[in-house]
Amino acid sequence: MVDSKKSTDRSNPSCSDEVLFFHIPFHTRDISRQKIRDIYEKTCEGEPQSFNFKHISNEDSGNCMKISQLTIAYSRPKNIRDYLCPSKLIETDNVFVSKYV
């Protein structure tokens, strides 16, 4: 899944709409982050004459796509520890989480 985050804060490049987030589930035997980055650079940031993400125009606005940074994000599926030892504190009528945090 690929997400493109949008923000109005242009001073922070990590919060910009020019950052592409590539979100995948983590697996120990999966392809490495560096290999994904290499494939992205070869395929999507290739020569300007070829298919290049920085030279694709948006049909609606007519602007060129601007991706300045690729961020690869991994997610971990829940395991049995997450179900047996939940880390979320539960509030009741007598117990308040703010008292312990």
C-alpha positions as CSV (number, residue, x, y, z in Angstrom):
1,M,0.0,0.0,0.0
2,V,1.3,3.4,-0.9
3,D,0.2,6.5,1.0
4,S,1.0,10.1,0.1
5,K,0.7,12.3,3.2
6,K,-0.4,16.0,2.8
7,S,0.3,18.8,5.2
8,T,0.4,22.6,5.1
9,D,3.7,22.8,7.1
10,R,6.3,23.3,4.3
11,S,9.2,23.9,6.7
12,N,9.4,20.2,7.8
13,P,10.1,17.9,4.9
14,S,8.8,14.9,6.8
15,C,5.3,16.5,7.0
16,S,5.2,17.6,3.4
17,D,3.0,16.3,0.6
18,E,6.3,15.6,-1.3
19,V,7.0,12.6,1.0
20,L,5.9,9.1,-0.2
21,F,5.1,6.5,2.4
22,F,5.4,2.9,1.3
23,H,3.7,0.8,4.1
24,I,4.2,-3.0,4.2
25,P,3.8,-5.7,6.8
26,F,7.1,-6.8,8.3
27,H,8.5,-10.3,7.7
28,T,11.9,-11.6,8.6
29,R,12.6,-13.2,5.3
30,D,11.1,-10.4,3.2
31,I,13.1,-8.0,0.8
32,S,15.3,-5.5,2.6
33,R,14.5,-1.8,3.0
34,Q,17.7,-0.9,1.0
35,K,16.6,-3.2,-1.9
36,I,13.2,-1.6,-2.0
37,R,14.8,1.8,-2.1
38,D,17.2,0.7,-4.9
39,I,14.3,-0.6,-7.0
40,Y,12.3,2.6,-6.4
41,E,15.3,4.8,-7.4
42,K,15.9,2.7,-10.5
43,T,12.3,2.4,-11.6
44,C,10.7,5.7,-10.5
45,E,13.6,8.1,-10.4
46,G,15.3,7.0,-13.6
47,E,16.4,9.1,-16.5
48,P,14.1,12.0,-17.3
49,Q,13.5,10.6,-20.8
50,S,12.1,7.4,-19.4
51,F,9.2,6.8,-16.9
52,N,10.0,9.2,-14.0
53,F,7.8,10.1,-11.1
54,K,9.1,13.7,-11.0
55,H,8.0,14.2,-14.6
56,I,4.4,12.9,-14.5
57,S,1.8,15.5,-14.6
58,N,-1.5,15.4,-12.7
59,E,-4.4,15.4,-15.2
60,D,-6.7,17.4,-12.8
61,S,-4.3,20.2,-11.8
62,G,-1.7,20.0,-14.6
63,N,1.1,20.2,-12.1
64,C,4.1,17.8,-12.0
65,M,4.3,15.2,-9.3
66,K,6.9,16.1,-6.7
67,I,8.2,13.3,-4.5
68,S,11.3,14.4,-2.6
69,Q,11.6,11.6,-0.1
70,L,10.6,7.9,0.1
71,T,9.8,6.5,3.5
72,I,9.5,2.8,3.9
73,A,7.3,1.9,6.9
74,Y,6.8,-1.6,8.4
75,S,3.9,-2.8,10.5
76,R,4.1,-5.8,12.8
77,P,1.1,-8.1,13.1
78,K,-0.2,-8.8,16.6
79,N,1.3,-11.9,18.3
80,I,0.1,-13.9,21.3
81,R,2.0,-11.6,23.7
82,D,-0.1,-8.6,22.5
83,Y,-3.3,-10.6,23.4
84,L,-2.1,-12.0,26.7
85,C,-0.4,-8.9,28.0
86,P,-2.2,-5.8,26.6
87,S,-0.3,-2.6,27.3
88,K,-3.5,-0.4,27.2
89,L,-4.7,0.6,30.6
90,I,-8.5,0.4,31.1
91,E,-10.3,2.9,33.2
92,T,-13.2,2.0,35.5
93,D,-15.4,4.0,37.9
94,N,-12.8,3.6,40.7
95,V,-9.5,3.5,38.7
96,F,-8.3,6.4,36.6
97,V,-5.4,6.0,34.1
98,S,-4.2,9.5,34.9
99,K,-3.4,8.5,38.5
100,Y,-0.8,6.0,37.2
101,V,0.7,7.8,34.2
